[in-house]
Amino acid sequence: MSSSIFNKILEEKIDFFRYSFKETSKGLYYDGVSKKLIHPGEYGVFRENVCKEYLRAITPLKLDFGAGFIINDKGDVSTQIDIIIFDKNNTPLIENNEKQKFFPVETVVGIVEVKSDLNKLQLKEALNKLARNKILKEKMTTPSVITREEAGFDPENYAYDNIFSVLICNKFNFNFDNICNEIDGFYEQDILTRQKHNLIISVEDGLLAYYDENRKIVMYPKINQYEFKHSLIRPPVENSNLHLKVAGSYIFMGTSSASIYYPEITDYLGIQLNGGIFSYQE
């Protein structure tokens, strides 16, 4: 059984997402005579906002979306990220005079890169960028749990402790028939399995995820010590939105299950609240 109400509403959201991502964006920002983009910056922002609308329909309301940079208390800064999914109730607003936003890694649960048509080299670059930014969470100094089944931090064995990473593109501009066998080779050698993508959504071509020993689709490259194999879900002609529905389901599970930690501001400021700095009166 399925809920006809939920199905119809999600179909409507996906139809709007697909049309806006593929057609409206091109109609607004593409010059058919010169075959070039007009205002490519605005074109990118428009597509990112369209993706946020899709994600909003499949992400818990306690989470919010932003764009900018992830930081940790070690002084590391990510590259600029198109969409950052974070816990809005426990994230301080860190913004400079140029309106650039910085998000403490403790409260970040997901990151999304938004691309147009990708060739193999561009796909490799996007995946490695996602992985490098994902690693920042592994460098937390004092992980104090806000949302997790129990205290602790173990990204090696507990998949939910890792940032959930998604790549959304329009389509692949190459023959991807063998992509499940090729994709591990797209990553740089020092990238670990747990740091690889969770989902790759090609609006036209399908969804790249993983599968377990029972042939069940999963959205993590590794759980405990078990490394999963890559899976490509290609939508049938009669249900062209199938891969986007499946992606929505896994994005909801991945973001709602992600561990959230308390950002210790004194660690970011380098303040040690001990050692005789303060005096006390009994």
C-alpha positions as CSV (number, residue, x, y, z in Angstrom):
1,M,0.0,0.0,0.0
2,S,1.1,3.6,-0.6
3,S,-0.2,7.0,0.4
4,S,-1.8,8.6,-2.6
5,I,-1.7,12.0,-1.0
6,F,2.1,11.8,-0.2
7,N,2.8,10.3,-3.7
8,K,0.9,13.0,-5.5
9,I,2.5,15.9,-3.5
10,L,6.0,14.4,-4.0
11,E,5.3,13.9,-7.7
12,E,4.3,17.5,-8.0
13,K,7.4,18.7,-6.2
14,I,9.6,16.5,-8.4
15,D,8.0,17.6,-11.6
16,F,8.6,21.2,-10.6
17,F,12.2,20.4,-9.7
18,R,12.9,18.6,-13.0
19,Y,11.3,21.3,-15.2
20,S,12.9,24.2,-13.3
21,F,16.3,22.5,-13.1
22,K,16.4,21.6,-16.8
23,E,14.1,24.0,-18.7
24,T,13.4,27.1,-16.7
25,S,17.0,27.7,-15.7
26,K,18.1,27.4,-19.4
27,G,15.3,29.6,-20.6
28,L,16.2,32.3,-18.2
29,Y,20.0,32.2,-18.4
30,Y,21.0,30.6,-21.8
31,D,21.4,32.5,-25.0
32,G,20.4,30.2,-27.9
33,V,22.1,32.4,-30.5
34,S,25.6,32.6,-28.9
35,K,25.2,29.2,-27.2
36,K,26.4,30.7,-24.0
37,L,25.1,31.3,-20.5
38,I,24.0,34.8,-19.6
39,H,25.0,35.6,-16.0
40,P,26.4,32.2,-15.0
41,G,26.5,33.2,-11.4
42,E,22.8,33.8,-11.2
43,Y,22.2,30.6,-13.2
44,G,24.1,28.6,-10.6
45,V,22.2,30.3,-7.7
46,F,18.8,29.6,-9.4
47,R,19.6,25.9,-9.7
48,E,20.8,25.7,-6.2
49,N,17.5,27.3,-5.0
50,V,15.5,24.8,-7.1
51,C,17.4,21.9,-5.5
52,K,16.7,23.4,-2.0
53,E,13.0,23.3,-2.8
54,Y,13.3,19.6,-3.7
55,L,15.3,18.9,-0.6
56,R,12.9,20.8,1.7
57,A,10.2,18.4,0.7
58,I,12.3,15.4,1.9
59,T,14.3,16.7,4.8
60,P,13.2,17.0,8.5
61,L,12.0,20.5,9.4
62,K,14.5,20.7,12.3
63,L,17.2,21.1,9.6
64,D,17.8,24.1,7.4
65,F,19.8,25.0,4.3
66,G,22.6,27.4,3.7
67,A,25.5,28.0,1.4
68,G,29.1,28.9,2.3
69,F,31.9,27.2,4.2
70,I,32.3,24.6,6.9
71,I,34.9,25.2,9.6
72,N,36.2,23.3,12.6
73,D,38.1,24.3,15.7
74,K,41.4,23.2,14.2
75,G,41.3,26.1,11.8
76,D,40.3,24.0,8.8
77,V,38.0,25.6,6.2
78,S,36.1,23.8,3.5
79,T,35.9,24.9,-0.1
80,Q,32.7,26.8,-0.9
81,I,29.7,24.4,-0.7
82,D,26.6,24.9,-2.8
83,I,24.1,23.6,-0.1
84,I,24.9,22.9,3.5
85,I,22.2,21.0,5.6
86,F,22.5,21.9,9.2
87,D,20.7,21.7,12.6
88,K,19.2,25.2,12.8
89,N,18.5,25.1,16.5
90,N,22.1,24.6,17.5
91,T,24.1,26.5,14.9
92,P,25.4,30.0,15.6
93,L,25.2,32.6,12.8
94,I,28.9,33.2,11.7
95,E,28.9,35.7,8.9
96,N,31.5,38.2,7.8
97,N,31.0,41.7,6.3
98,E,30.8,40.2,2.8
99,K,27.8,38.1,3.9
100,Q,29.9,34.9,3.6
101,K,28.5,32.3,6.0
102,F,30.6,29.8,8.0
103,F,29.1,26.7,9.6
104,P,30.7,24.8,12.6
105,V,31.1,21.2,11.4
106,E,29.5,19.8,14.6
107,T,26.0,20.7,13.5
108,V,26.4,20.0,9.8
109,V,24.6,16.8,8.7
110,G,24.7,17.1,4.9
111,I,26.5,18.7,2.0
112,V,25.2,19.0,-1.6
113,E,27.1,19.9,-4.8
114,V,25.0,21.1,-7.7
115,K,26.3,20.7,-11.3
116,S,25.1,20.8,-14.9
117,D,26.2,18.3,-17.4
118,L,29.3,16.4,-16.3
119,N,32.1,14.7,-18.2
120,K,34.3,12.1,-16.5
121,L,36.9,14.6,-15.3
122,Q,34.3,17.0,-13.9
123,L,32.6,14.1,-12.1
124,K,36.0,13.1,-10.6
125,E,36.6,16.7,-9.4
126,A,33.2,17.0,-7.9
127,L,33.4,13.7,-6.0
128,N,36.8,14.5,-4.6
129,K,35.7,17.9,-3.5
130,L,32.8,16.4,-1.6
131,A,35.0,13.8,0.0
132,R,37.6,16.4,1.1
133,N,34.9,18.6,2.7
134,K,33.3,15.6,4.4
135,I,36.6,14.8,6.2
136,L,36.4,18.0,8.3
137,K,34.0,16.4,10.7
138,E,36.6,13.7,11.6
139,K,38.7,16.4,13.2
140,M,36.4,17.6,16.0
141,T,38.2,18.2,19.3
142,T,35.5,17.6,21.8
143,P,32.5,15.8,20.2
144,S,29.7,16.3,22.7
145,V,26.5,14.6,21.5
146,I,23.2,16.5,20.9
147,T,21.6,13.8,18.7
148,R,23.0,10.3,18.6
149,E,21.9,6.9,19.9
150,E,24.6,7.0,22.5
151,A,27.6,9.2,23.5
152,G,30.7,9.0,21.3
153,F,32.1,9.6,17.8
154,D,33.2,6.8,15.6
155,P,33.0,7.6,11.9
156,E,35.0,4.5,11.0
157,N,32.3,2.1,12.3
158,Y,29.2,4.3,12.7
159,A,28.0,5.6,9.4
160,Y,25.7,8.2,10.9
161,D,28.7,10.1,12.3
162,N,29.8,11.1,8.8
163,I,28.4,14.0,6.9
164,F,25.8,12.8,4.3
165,S,27.1,13.9,0.9
166,V,25.0,14.2,-2.3
167,L,26.0,15.3,-5.9
168,I,23.1,16.5,-8.1
169,C,23.7,17.0,-11.8
170,N,21.7,17.3,-15.0
171,K,23.2,14.4,-16.8
172,F,26.4,12.5,-17.6
173,N,28.2,13.6,-20.8
174,F,29.9,10.2,-21.2
175,N,29.2,6.5,-21.6
176,F,28.3,5.5,-18.1
177,D,27.3,1.9,-18.8
178,N,30.2,0.6,-16.7
179,I,30.2,3.4,-14.1
180,C,29.6,1.1,-11.1
181,N,32.9,-0.6,-11.8
182,E,34.8,2.6,-12.6
183,I,33.7,5.0,-9.9
184,D,36.1,3.9,-7.2
185,G,38.9,4.8,-9.5
186,F,37.6,8.3,-9.7
187,Y,38.7,9.0,-6.1
188,E,42.2,10.0,-5.1
189,Q,44.1,7.3,-3.4
190,D,44.0,8.7,0.2
191,I,40.2,9.0,0.2
192,L,38.8,6.2,2.5
193,T,35.6,4.3,1.7
194,R,33.5,6.0,4.4
195,Q,34.5,9.4,2.9
196,K,33.0,8.7,-0.5
197,H,29.6,10.0,-1.7
198,N,26.3,8.8,-0.3
199,L,24.3,9.5,-3.4
200,I,24.8,10.8,-7.0
201,I,21.6,12.1,-8.6
202,S,21.6,12.6,-12.4
203,V,18.3,14.1,-13.2
204,E,18.3,12.5,-16.7
205,D,20.2,9.3,-16.1
206,G,19.5,7.8,-12.7
207,L,20.7,7.4,-9.1
208,L,24.0,6.0,-8.0
209,A,23.9,4.5,-4.5
210,Y,25.0,1.1,-3.1
211,Y,23.7,-2.3,-2.4
212,D,24.2,-4.9,0.4
213,E,24.6,-8.7,0.3
214,N,20.8,-9.1,0.0
215,R,20.7,-6.8,-3.0
216,K,19.0,-4.1,-1.0
217,I,19.8,-0.5,-1.9
218,V,21.6,1.4,0.8
219,M,22.9,5.0,0.9
220,Y,26.2,4.4,2.7
221,P,29.5,3.3,1.2
222,K,30.4,1.5,4.4
223,I,28.6,0.4,7.6
224,N,30.8,-1.0,10.4
225,Q,33.5,-3.0,8.5
226,Y,31.3,-3.9,5.6
227,E,32.0,-2.1,2.3
228,F,29.1,-2.0,-0.1
229,K,29.1,-2.3,-3.9
230,H,27.9,0.5,-6.2
231,S,24.4,0.5,-7.6
232,L,22.8,2.4,-10.5
233,I,19.1,2.9,-10.5
234,R,17.9,3.9,-13.9
235,P,14.3,5.1,-14.1
236,P,11.9,3.2,-16.4
237,V,10.2,5.1,-19.2
238,E,6.8,4.6,-17.5
239,N,8.1,6.1,-14.2
240,S,10.7,8.7,-15.1
241,N,10.7,10.1,-11.5
242,L,11.4,6.8,-9.8
243,H,15.1,7.5,-9.1
244,L,14.2,10.9,-7.6
245,K,11.7,9.4,-5.3
246,V,14.2,6.8,-4.2
247,A,16.8,9.5,-3.7
248,G,14.3,11.5,-1.6
249,S,13.6,8.5,0.7
250,Y,17.3,8.0,1.3
251,I,18.1,11.7,1.8
252,F,15.4,11.8,4.5
253,M,16.8,8.8,6.2
254,G,20.4,10.0,5.9
255,T,19.8,13.5,7.2
256,S,17.3,12.5,10.0
257,S,19.7,9.8,11.3
258,A,22.9,11.9,11.2
259,S,24.7,12.6,14.4
260,I,24.7,16.2,15.6
261,Y,27.2,17.6,18.1
262,Y,27.5,20.6,20.3
263,P,29.8,23.3,18.8
264,E,32.1,24.2,21.7
265,I,32.7,27.9,21.0
266,T,35.6,28.2,23.5
267,D,37.5,25.6,21.4
268,Y,36.9,27.7,18.3
269,L,38.1,30.8,20.1
270,G,41.1,29.0,21.7
271,I,40.0,29.9,25.2
272,Q,41.0,27.5,28.0
273,L,38.7,27.9,31.0
274,N,41.3,26.7,33.5
275,G,44.9,27.3,34.6
276,G,44.3,30.3,36.9
277,I,43.1,32.7,34.2
278,F,40.1,33.6,36.3
279,S,39.8,34.4,40.0
280,Y,36.9,33.3,42.1
281,Q,35.4,34.7,45.3
282,E,34.0,32.2,47.8
